[in-house]
Amino acid sequence: EEQWNNNNGNGNRRLQMELDSVQDAVEFDMGQHENGNGDGGDFMMDEMMVDDFGDMMGGGEEFGGGSDYFDNKTQLKLTARHLFCLAAEGITLPKSTTLDESDDPSIHCDIDNFETRESLLNLWSSARAQISEDIIKKTLGLVTEHKETLRGHDVHVWYPNKDQGSEGMLRVLNSAFEGSLTYNFDSEPAEDGQDDLYRFWDIPSQFVGENKLFVDVGSALGFTSMLMAYEYPRTTVVSIEPASPSWLIQNINFRCNLSEEQRSYVHPILAGVGTKHHDDNDSFTKFVWKPSMTTASRNWNIERDFDFGQDIELTVHLRTLRAILAEATPEDLPLGTPISVLNLDCEGCEYNLIPSMHETSFKSIGLILGRTNWGFIPTSKKPSSERAEDTHKRVCTHYNFARRCKECCDFPTLPVRPRLPSTTVVENGEFGDADVGDEANIASAALESKTVADVAGSMCDGFDAWAEENQLHDVPDDYGWNEMSAYVKMDSR
């Protein structure tokens, strides 16, 4: 803090003078924005926002103290809290008194653009209607802007410092790009023959583009949805995220990195996916959101691992997938459009979603990506074995599940769709084998016609012992799965 003051002279004092009148500035700006008469209504950034930013920017402990707010050049880091105040024109940034302007705090998000600023303010109003004040303040204070790339696209994405989940997801999405390593999961390099488990960048053309629907369940901070917008223009993307902090951050990422046209095809929804028995869409569960691992929000956390200083316990609203899609899909998408690509990366929600789908709806899905989590979920929190069987028998008909998920070894003779579904067409709302005139393609399709045992290979070695250890066939009901708790004690594993 002392070094910053020495380098920047009166910068903080000038900023504090502006903040002394921030209430009037924000009220005027937001009031004019809403209805031109000074009455901001729902758009008003109320005392929660103004007081919070004012205290922080005034040199208090959260802003002026602690090394986390300065980089290795003593440059001030701006959090998402500052982003919203800048969008509301409630603050201006201090300028360096030296000739080196690189020391000035800055952000890449184009808040000078009217559409960007307006969309951020609309997001603020939406967040205030759905998320508690404490969670908003804590989330925004943890998040900073990071310069990254998504397969050659320069992005400036917001995520918490030292977030291993975001770092891992970026590795997966940049997998095998221009000589980089190939990854299946966060930190697991792919083995030979397993390089297409998460190939979001090489999806067959019949599954993407105009009037095609990509559903990302467990979308975290929105990186996959952003990549879809960059790589496959005009594909309708439904981004479903149950953890409100992640939902808020992904919306910031969309507004700061996607054009207005790109955003018109991306539909973020704050909800957890429940079962068809929750037909009133009024069921709830508990999750834990960890800023150190934003890709792992779930209801089966080891209790002793909870970080009271950082982690946030959430109450999550569960809704059926059908209800979510009815809200999220735009009216210009043809009625009854099937899901072209379903990405399941939701820490166990597959056991709610997959068994609840009508057989026709499930068969209409062109491609399913992701993984199952039975082996990771502690025994006391597992769903019933019957629910597991219904889930595994369905998803294991898709190649990447049969190749990578040990649960599929329970069905060795189950037919598996081709590894690269280039020989499929849509007929009567279902994806199936196409008539292929080229002999080479016919031979290739024949080679790809395999069972789980053929595809899984040595992965199924020792399966019986694994199934017994993980009680694959022994969980009688959903009692632990539906329990209103986000934790499990270690000794109940």
Phi, psi and omega in degrees: 000318180295320180294320178299315181295321179295321183285331191243008172054241186271011185305309182294325180292319177298320181293320179296324178297321178293321183290338177299334181246021185296328180301312180295320182295315182292317180299318181294311182299312184287327177295316178295324181296321186281305185213011172076007184236015178085358179258098188290340179057225183293341182278352184298124171279097193286190186299333179303312183287313184296310181298319182297311180292322181298314178298317184292315184285346183279009176092015177292182185301320185292327185261310186277336184253154176094135185288342183296341181264009178226141177272189186287356174253014183062022176280137182293131176268136178261134178263176178295340174299314180296323181305314182289324178291324176294321178297325179276000183057033178272344177218161167235156185274146176291148177252144180292143175273356176270174179278348182272096182289348179294344178280348182290137174294139182204165172226156181274332182305129189278077181282353174282343177283128185299316182297318179296314181297316181296320181292327176293320180291323174296322177298319179302314180297318179296318180295319181296332180280341187241342188232145181291155181303315183298319182291320178299311183298316182293318181298309183296329179287343181267347193255133176230168183270139182228132176278121182222180172229147172240094179048053176091351178267118177290127179227155174237093188259151182258127174199162181295147174300141178064031177277101182294331179295313179294319179298319179292318179297322177296324176297316181297314184290333177265013183304130175062019180270121178050048173091357178288162180295159178261129183236142170268315182230186192315306186229022185248102177301143183289145172276166177302135178083001180242026189273005183239022184289327179230050184276070177295337185271358185221045181281133179308142190298334182289351182256358185224161180111194184299136179066022174249147188239117175254122181247118182253105183262115187088056191275357175052237186267009170090010184295319180294317178297323176297317180297321177299319180295324179286315189275330186228076182304144175074006170284129177285123183243124172254115186255104186258120181224125183278335185271118185300323177299318179293320177300317180296316182293319181296326177294324174297316180299319179297316184289330183267353184231336182257146175290166179300321179294316179299319181295335181293344179258356182249125187236094179281133181234129176271104180187152167263153181267119179260191181264171180293343178284347175268050187291347176272000179052039184227036178252155185223159173215175179251138176233162168241129175256127183244117178296341177276351180205074187289350178270007185231046175282127188197176182250018180227063183263143175291122189301320185288347180273357183291127179263104185295338180278339186234314188290153182233127174272134186237151166259122188249130177279123179264136178223157177286151179300321180300317180293321179297313182293326179297325178282322192275325186285136183288159182292337181278357173278130184307138180302132179082013178302124180287161175287118178285314180225128176245118177257113181257099178224062196233026170055038175114348183293348176301334180282347169268313191288307189295312180295339183278346183281139173296147183304319179295319178296319181294316182293339180283348180287128182286316186210133176243127177246161177125210181199166175259161190233015184304317183291345181262333185285127178303147186305318184291349180246005182289149170287178182292155177296329177296317177296321179297315181298315179301320181291309186295320182297330179279305186291336182286357171282351177261138194305311188294331175290313180297330182278333191240338188258118185297335178302332182293339181295350176289347183228069188298332183263006182292128178295143182241136177298158179305148181300313176248105189284052180278352182250036179236151176225166176263127177220123181057038176080005180236145176273132180209183181294139179263160171280118185248120182277333183285126184297323180296319179293323178296316179297319179296317180297323179295321179294331183276352181281101188221169175257174177302318181299321179294316185284318186287324180059229186290348178302331183276358176299131179074019184297318183301318178293320178297316181297321179292317180299323183261011176050046183299327184249012192241001181270115191281336186206183182261021186303307181292325182296322182268000181299138182279066180208144181262003190236160171219137177284146187301325184286355178263009183300000000 
